[in-house]
Amino acid sequence: ELEVMTPAGRFTLQPAPGLYAAVVGGSGITPVLSIAATLLAREPSARFCLIRSDRTTASTMFLEEVADLKDRYPQRFQLVTVLSREEQQAGLPSGRLGRERLTELLPALLPVAQVTGWFLCGPYGLVQGAERALRGLGVDRTRVHQEIFHVAEGAGTEPVAAAPAHSTVTVRLDGRGGTWPVQEGETLLETVLRNRPDAPYACKGGVCGTCRAFLVAGEVRMDRNFALEPEETQAGYVLACQSHPATEAVELDFDR
C-alpha cells in the first residue's frame, strides 16, 4: 500500500479567453504542455504562444505532442523553438535564451502588453532571465507565473544568522500538534520529519512549495525562496525546508 498526497501544484491555469504565453526550457515543457492543451481544447477563443529552449533536437521532449497541438490549432497555437547547441535550418539562430535576448525577442513575437498570463518553467537561470525581461518590458508581476525545475547549489541563497543555542518548534499537522527541539544546523522541516514522517515535502530545495506552513509565533530565517509569492510571505507563510529558527520558540501550522 502506498499513501500519497493530493495534487498540491499551483502552477496552473483555469481556461479563459485571452492570449497566453510561455517560456520554457528542457523538461519545463512538461506542465506547460498540459496547460496549453487544456486551454486550447476548452476555450475556443484562447490563443497560446510557446517559446521553448532546448539543447538539441534529439534532447527535445514531447516533439510529437507539441507538433500535434500545432496541427490541431494552427491559428491559435504559436510555436517558437530555440536550440542552444545546434543550428536550425530555419527559424531563430542558436544560442541561450537570456534576459537581453528575450527583451528583444518577445516584443517581436507577440504583443507583450496584451498577454493575459505568462508561464515560465525550467532551469533557474532561464526562468530568472525571462522574469527580468518581462519586468523590463513593463509586465505586471501578477501576470507572471513561475515553476523552477532545477536550481544550482547555492543559487539564491541568503546568509542566515546563527540560530539560538536552544530552540524548539511547535507544529500543528493534520489536526495534531507536537513540540520538539531543533538540532544544530537543522531546518524546521528536518526537525518535524524526525518526529512526524508524514510532514508534507517534495524537493527540499525551496522550489515546489509543498512544505509551505503558516508561522504562528516566533521568527525564522529562510535560506532561499523560489516558491512563495511576496503576498504569501507578507501574510506569514514560510517554507519549512528552508527555515531556521531565529527565536528560541517557533510555532508552525501546516493546516492553514
HUDA-V329537 format. One record per pair of residues at least 6 apart in sequence whose C-alpha atoms are under 6 Angstrom apart, sorted by the first residue. I is the first residue (numbers start at 1). J is the second residue. D is the distance in whole Angstrom. If there is no record, write none. Layout:
<<I	J	D> <I	J	D>>
This chain:
<<15	39	5> <17	45	6> <17	46	5> <18	46	5> <18	116	6> <19	46	6> <19	47	5> <19	48	6> <19	115	5> <19	116	6> <20	48	5> <20	115	5> <20	116	6> <20	117	5> <21	48	5> <21	49	5> <21	50	6> <21	118	5> <22	50	5> <22	51	6> <22	118	5> <22	119	4> <22	120	6> <23	51	5> <23	52	6> <23	120	5> <24	52	5> <24	120	6> <24	121	5> <24	122	5> <25	52	6> <25	53	5> <25	54	6> <25	122	5> <26	54	5> <28	121	5> <28	122	4> <47	76	5> <47	77	6> <48	77	5> <49	77	6> <49	78	5> <50	79	5> <51	80	5> <51	81	6> <52	81	5> <53	82	5> <53	83	6> <54	60	6> <54	83	5> <55	83	5> <55	84	5> <55	85	5> <56	83	6> <56	85	6> <56	86	5> <70	77	6> <83	94	5> <84	94	5> <84	95	4> <84	96	5> <87	94	5> <98	129	5> <99	129	4> <99	130	6> <99	133	5> <103	133	5> <117	143	5> <118	144	5> <118	145	6> <119	145	5> <119	146	6> <120	127	6> <120	146	5> <121	146	6> <121	147	5> <121	148	6> <122	148	5> <122	149	5> <123	148	6> <123	149	5> <123	150	5> <124	148	6> <124	151	5> <156	224	6> <157	223	5> <157	224	5> <158	223	5> <158	224	6> <163	245	6> <163	246	5> <164	248	6> <167	181	6> <167	182	5> <167	248	4> <167	249	6> <168	180	5> <168	181	4> <168	182	5> <168	249	5> <169	179	6> <169	180	6> <169	249	6> <169	250	5> <169	251	6> <170	178	6> <170	179	4> <170	251	5> <171	177	5> <171	178	5> <171	251	6> <171	252	5> <171	253	6> <172	253	5> <173	254	5> <173	255	6> <182	191	6> <187	241	6> <187	243	5> <187	244	5> <188	240	5> <188	243	6> <188	244	6> <189	240	5> <189	241	5> <200	211	5> <201	210	5> <201	211	5> <204	241	5> <206	225	5> <206	226	6> <207	226	5> <207	227	5> <208	227	6> <209	227	5> <211	239	6> <211	240	6> <212	238	6> <212	239	5> <213	237	6> <213	238	6> <213	253	6> <213	254	5> <214	236	6> <214	237	4> <214	252	6> <214	253	5> <215	236	6> <215	237	6> <215	252	5> <216	251	5> <216	252	6> <217	250	6> <217	251	5> <218	247	6> <218	249	6> <218	250	4> <219	246	5> <219	247	6> <220	243	6> <220	244	5> <220	245	5> <220	246	5> <221	243	5> <221	244	5> <222	242	5> <222	243	4> <223	242	5>>
